[in-house]
Amino acid sequence: LQALGASIRHVNGSVEVTGQGVGGLQAPSEDLDFGNSGTGSRLMLGVIAGHDMEARFTGDASLCRRPMARVLKPLQRMGLSTSEEERTTLPLTIRGTPDLVPIAYTLPVASAQVKSAVLLAGLHAPGRTTVVEPLPTRDHTERMLTHFGAEISVKDKEDGRRAVTVRGDAELVGVPITVPGDPSSAAFAIAAGLMCEGSDIVLEGVLMNPTRAGFIETVRDMGGDVELLDLRVEGGEPAADLRVRAGALRGVDVPPERAPSMIDEYPVLAVLAAFAQGETRMRGLAELRVKESDRLAVTAAGLAASGVETAIEGDDLVVMGKGTVPGGDTVETHMDHRIAMAFLTLGLGAEQPVTVDDIAMIATSFPAFVPLMTKLGGQFR
């Protein structure tokens, strides 16, 4: 963002951003390197789409293998162009335009990233841009844009689909905001608290947005003791303190319609399922195949290496929990931060320590993971 001309500085633990207005960013003089961040790169495609500039997007080896076609398709309908029309992975040179066309776009697969990219591009287009999603996905972008003054409407259709519309030529106004704790990151500490005997911890200020609460709903179905304290609203988002206490867990059937509300939490849920009694079946996980790694296959392989009986049946992941996990082996992360954190979490409760082959990419989403888990009693070396 600084390379695009935005003024950003850190002030007493907060981040202060001086906005440039919709369409006010400048062309970068060098590549925009997104590291391992799929969300960052895809959302910024939507931002750049409405600017009269060229920018080259790149990232690390993992990000450069991830598909971008789903987000490029609607943005190209709006007027974004690429230097290589057939290329759909990074590195990618894109060309924005100040003359974007508003569209109505039906997502072929529920994706908050694609929805958000189109809505961000829609800020620059005259008239109204609508995204129709087959299942409701996380709605942080809608809430955030509303908080900054954009005109957003959300309509639920009779067939279960949801239409989200943004009015273009928007005038946004800078406002203070408090960002609640990320539930996808909190999931690791929640899992550790549930699986490690005698645990009793409180996680402060965790986001409780209904579109992100699938993991907590599922662990409660498993018998997990997760208590919500001081439920409140911060920056347009519901938040709460979570008290987590260890106890016996049971296997459950996780329905496919819950996937959008917990898509990033499935690796650590699978780890937690290994400590439950009985079968846990997580249904409809096709989306996991196109994350930083094929998380469906990599999670199953990691569990198998740790002595857990597991199976992949179609797009379902099945874990046979026995209450205890042997551990003691090395898990290949395939450069995936959530795989690394999930299996380090498994090691906290396993009978033998668990080794992962790399942790450098954990900084992508949760740089404080090791210090936080160490504070809770974990030992890392």
C-alpha positions, 0 to 999 in steps of 0.5 A: 500500500505504501508502494501505491502512495498510501501514507501509513505509520505505526503510532503507539500500537495502532496503525494510522492510515491517511487515505488517498480517496477512491481512485487516488493511488499511484502507480508503483515503481516496482513489483507488489510482493504479497509474500504468502498472502492469497487474500492480500493479492486477490483483494488488491486486484479489485483495488487496482482494477479501478486505477489507471495504472499498471502493476506487477503482482508477485509472491513467494513460491507457494502463492505463485502456484495458487489460482487467480482465475476465479477473481480475474474473470469478473474483474476482466468483465469490469475492465481489468486487463492482463499482459498475458491473457492466458496466464492465471497465476502470479507473477502477473502484470495487470492494467486497471482503468478509471472506466470500470463497468458495473456488473451483476456477477453470480459466484460459481463457488462461494468465495469471500475473496472473489466477492470482496475483490468485486465489491472493492472494484465496484467502488470505482464503477458508476451505478451498482455492482452486485455479487450473488453468492450461492452460500453466505460467506464472511461479510467483513468487507461489507461491514467495513465498507459500510463503516467507512461510508459506502452504500451497501445492500444485502438481500437474501433470496428465497433459494438461499442465495445472497445478493450483495450490492455496492453503489459506485463512485463512492466517497469514503471517510476515514474513521477509527476502527478496532479490529477484533481478534481473528477467529482462524488464529484463535482456533489454535489456542482454542484447540490446545485448551480443549485437548490439553488436560487441565487447561483453563484459558481466556482469549480476549476480544475474539471476533464472533461474526456469524459468518466466521463462527463455524469452528466454535459451533462445531467444537461445542457440538463435540462437547467442547467447553467454550464460554462466551463472555462480554459479548459486544460490538467493536468497529461494526463487528461482534466480539467476545472473550472466550473461556476455554476449558479442557474436557472429553470430546466426541466425534461429529458430522460437520455439514458442508454448508458450514464450510464457508464459516470455517474454511481456514479452520479445518486443519486444526479441527481435524487435529482436534478430532483426533483427540475426540472419541469416535468418527468425525466427518467433515463434508464438502471440502473441495475448497481446501484443495486450492489453498496454500497447499492441497489442505485436504491431502496434506492434513490427512497425511499429517494425521497419518504420520502422527498415528491417527486413522484418517480417510478422504472420501470424495470431498470429505475428510474422515478422522477416527478419534481415539482420545489420544494421539501417538505423535512422534513423527515429522509432518510435511507442511508444503509451505502452508502456514495453517498446516504448520500451526495445526500440527504444532498444536497437535504436538501440544497434546500428543504422547510424543513431540511432533516436528514440522519441516518449516515454520517461516511461513507462519508469519503470513497470518500469525507471527505471534503464534509461537510466543503465544503458545509458549505463554500457554505452556507449549515448548518449542525448539 
